[in-house]
């Protein structure tokens, strides 16, 4: 990050939607497009609460990007003075918990946390307008977190 201690950085993203993270593969029959592997759709996690369904591991995210990918750098990599943030630029996480549209008239949803639909999320739009008008992260209320991003970030071993 630049040497700009008065600057602020925001990670703004949706949460609360099962999002693909990893896959279980098996050897594919050789006749299928010369691709040696395919997702093993028979792989299941076993318990009701398992994140493995039909060969796909699902985690909390915005339906496209897992929370850890969206929030790690603001939660830990850039937070405080680190080798990635030498001037200690303040970072804020603003998560928007997904709420599907109440009816068809609402379109994609004014409280959606989905990857593309979040652009119509009223809370996100309000935060962006407030920052553009000069509000600070403290003015917004600091971090707004619904996931376990801070706990998950601590498990990532990276020299900061």
Order of alpha helices (4+ residues) and beta strands (2+ residues): beta-beta-beta-beta-beta-beta-alpha-beta-alpha-alpha-alpha
